[in-house]
Each structure stands twice: as structure tokens, then as C-alpha cells.
Amino acid sequence: MSALHIADTGLFVAMGQPSNSRYQAVRRFARRNNVTFVLPERVYEELTVDDPDVENPPIDAAIDEGWATVAGPLEFSEPVVSRAMDGVQRYIANADNRPADEVKRADAALTALAAQYLSAGTATEVYIYTTDIAAGEGAETVLASEGYGDSVTFVIYDVMEV
């Protein structure tokens, strides 16, 4: 079985800089468990703000160290990827009582990436790490409707515990 570990923006923001104990704990977890966190391109874009006044979370350090990577583009030509993206946006919008077009595309990209890997057979189990309960529950619900219910686990983490 191949496992895919998908991380959202919040994990890397919560970790702080490499000198931070939370960063070091996540790095140890990844190394001990042979985990590489995969980020959708949209999540990576959120983490790498092009503003000299903003200190970027150290995603590039994690990538250089080999325990994080950025996924290739989402394949929206694959119907399951598009359905997953749209479905989780609607789920989050309903959960948060707001229009679907106001849902961050990075949150929906977590589910779309999972669908892409599962449908291609490059992953047989997916773990989605997020603090966004609606995004995590939405991912499980939408992917279950696509037949991947037993393959997806929403991992909520407490930013204070990381």
C-alpha cells in the first residue's frame, strides 16, 4: 500500500521556523515515519507570499530537507478531480453558511489532490492534515461518495500541540 500525506497551509504556519520546537517535532515525525508531506500548488502559493515585509513559513526548508514536496498541477480533465474540487467547495460553503465562490481554493485542492492520486492508483490511502474541520469532513464525505471512503483519513491537528 502506498500512503499519501497531504498538508494544508496551517500545518506549516503553526510549525514556525526550523529553530522552533514545533517545526522540529513535525520534522522528526516525518523522518521517523518515512512521511513526505505533499502540498497542492495552491497551498504552496499561500505559503510563499511575495512580500518582503512578510516572513514566509519555512516550507522551502522542509522541501530542501526532503520531508515535504509540492504536487504537480491538478488534472481537472479527470472528472473525479473536478467533482472532488467542486463537491468539497459546496460542502465547506454549506458548513460555513457562505457562498461556494468564497471558499479558498487551497482548501478544496486538498481533496482534489487526494482524488487525483486515488483514481490514478498512485496512492491507496490518503491522510489529509488540516485544522479546518469543514475541509477535512468535506474531504472524507466527498471522497466516500466517489468510492474512496475507506481510503481517506482526516487528521485534525491542534496548532498548539504540533
ABEGO torsion letter per residue (X at the ends): XBBBBBBBAAAAAAAEBAABAAAAAAAAAAAAAGBBBBBBAAAAAAABBBBAABBBBAAAAAAAAGABBBBBBBBAABAAAAAAAAAAAAAAAAAAGBBAAABBAAAAAAAAAAAAAAAAGABABBBBBBABAAAAAAAAAAAAAAGAAAABBBBBBBAAAX
